[in-house]
Each structure stands twice: as structure tokens, then as C-alpha cells.
Amino acid sequence: MSEWHDIATAPKDGTRIILTDGKAVEAGCYAPSIHGDEYPWAFVDDYSGADLTTGYVGVAVNAFKVADVTHWMPLPAPPQSMKGKDHG
């Protein structure tokens, strides 16, 4: 498993990485164009605002504030082919 790196060394080219503010851990990327320069680290987050009458459940693109996100690490590699296994 990779080690955590200081956020100052994180890629800023849109590469998806794992981010943390010391409390939450999210997969995201550097995307200041979504929420502005103060909240540049974007991630997709589900929320519990489900509308039970329509069945609508949404997601939101949230962001870490630049001063709060502290560390990052690369996403792990996907699993190798599961030859001979049923992928359902």
C-alpha cells in the first residue's frame, strides 16, 4: 500500500487520487474550476437527500478547502484479470 504524501506534492493535472483532511478520506482530483481556488480538491459525494416520493437519490460534487486537505496518495492499481472466474 502507498504511503501518504504532503498535499503540496499532489498532481494538479486532473489525475484521480486519494485525499484526506485528517478526518475524511475521498477519491478526488485537483479541479479548482468546479468550486473555485479556495476549494480546489473535488470529489463526488453521495448525500442522504433522497426523495422517497420520486425515488430520486442524488450525488454532489463536493470539495476540500485548500487550507484543510493535508495529504494524498495514488489510487491503488485495479485487480488483475480474474481468469476463469464468473464476473456476474
Residue, then its C-alpha position, 0 to 999 in steps of 0.5 A: m500500500s502507498e504511503w501518504h504524501d504532503i498535499a503540496t506534492a499532489p498532481k494538479d493535472g486532473t489525475r484521480i487520487i486519494l485525499t484526506d483532511g485528517k478526518a475524511v478520506e475521498a477519491g478526488c482530483y485537483a479541479p479548482s474550476i468546479h468550486g473555485d481556488e479556495y476549494p480546489w480538491a473535488f470529489v463526488d459525494d453521495y448525500s442522504g437527500a433522497d426523495l422517497t416520493t420520486g425515488y430520486v437519490g442524488v450525488a454532489v460534487n463536493a470539495f476540500k478547502v485548500a487550507d484543510v486537505t493535508h495529504w494524498m496518495p495514488l489510487p491503488a492499481p485495479p485487480q488483475s484479470m480474474k481468469g476463469k472466474d464468473h464476473g456476474 
